[in-house]
Amino acid sequence: MAVRRPTSARPGARGLIHPDGSIEGFVGGSCARPLVIREGLRALADGQPRLLRISKELPSDSRRGDGVIDEIMTCHSGGTLEIYVEPHLPAPALWIAGTSPIASATAELGAAMGYAVTVTDPVAEGGHLPTLDLVAGDDRERGGIPAGLASGPPA
């Protein structure tokens, strides 16, 4: 965080925004906090970092930077905050059923690509896959398991 006084925030201040909108740390006072939370939640949703500039006046078009989100400071402090918002998302999950050479190669490739890899052996599990809580739809962004990838034991 960069600041131009007067502001309640200090240079280097940090905050951690959770998916439920709660925040740990300090990113500014009552005017800045909701804007930072909003942009933090957007960053979690789209996976893209952004620079948030909160100032008393919006910059002219000639001074506006690409990728910068400019907001008006509604408090009377008159300072400026520049806050870099960066999402930290869990690794996508890859679930593999079986221990064949193809399953092993897929597990190695998935690990090399940054996936959180889980391999299960249906034979060792009594002839069926363990019951998994499936996430409806394609939920890879949040580390979930796409629906239909695995199933529970036969009825």
NORWO-V523086 format. One record per backbone hydrogen bond with DSSP energy under -1.0 kcal/mol. NH is the residue of the N-H (numbers start at 1). CO is the residue of the C=O. Records with the same first field share a line. If there is no record, write none. Layout:
# NORWO-V523086
NH = CO + CO
This chain:
# NORWO-V523086
2 = 82
4 = 80
12 = 1
13 = 10
16 = 24
18 = 22
21 = 18
24 = 16
26 = 14
33 = 29
36 = 32
37 = 33
38 = 34
39 = 35
40 = 36
41 = 37
42 = 38
43 = 39
44 = 40
45 = 41
46 = 42
47 = 43
50 = 85
51 = 67
52 = 83
53 = 69
54 = 81
55 = 71
63 = 60
68 = 65
69 = 51
71 = 53
73 = 55
80 = 4
81 = 54
82 = 2
83 = 52
85 = 50
94 = 116
96 = 118
98 = 120
104 = 100
105 = 101
106 = 102
107 = 103
108 = 104
109 = 105
110 = 106
111 = 107
112 = 108
113 = 109
114 = 111
115 = 110
116 = 92
118 = 94
120 = 96
125 = 121
126 = 123
127 = 122
135 = 145
142 = 139
143 = 140
144 = 139
147 = 137
149 = 146
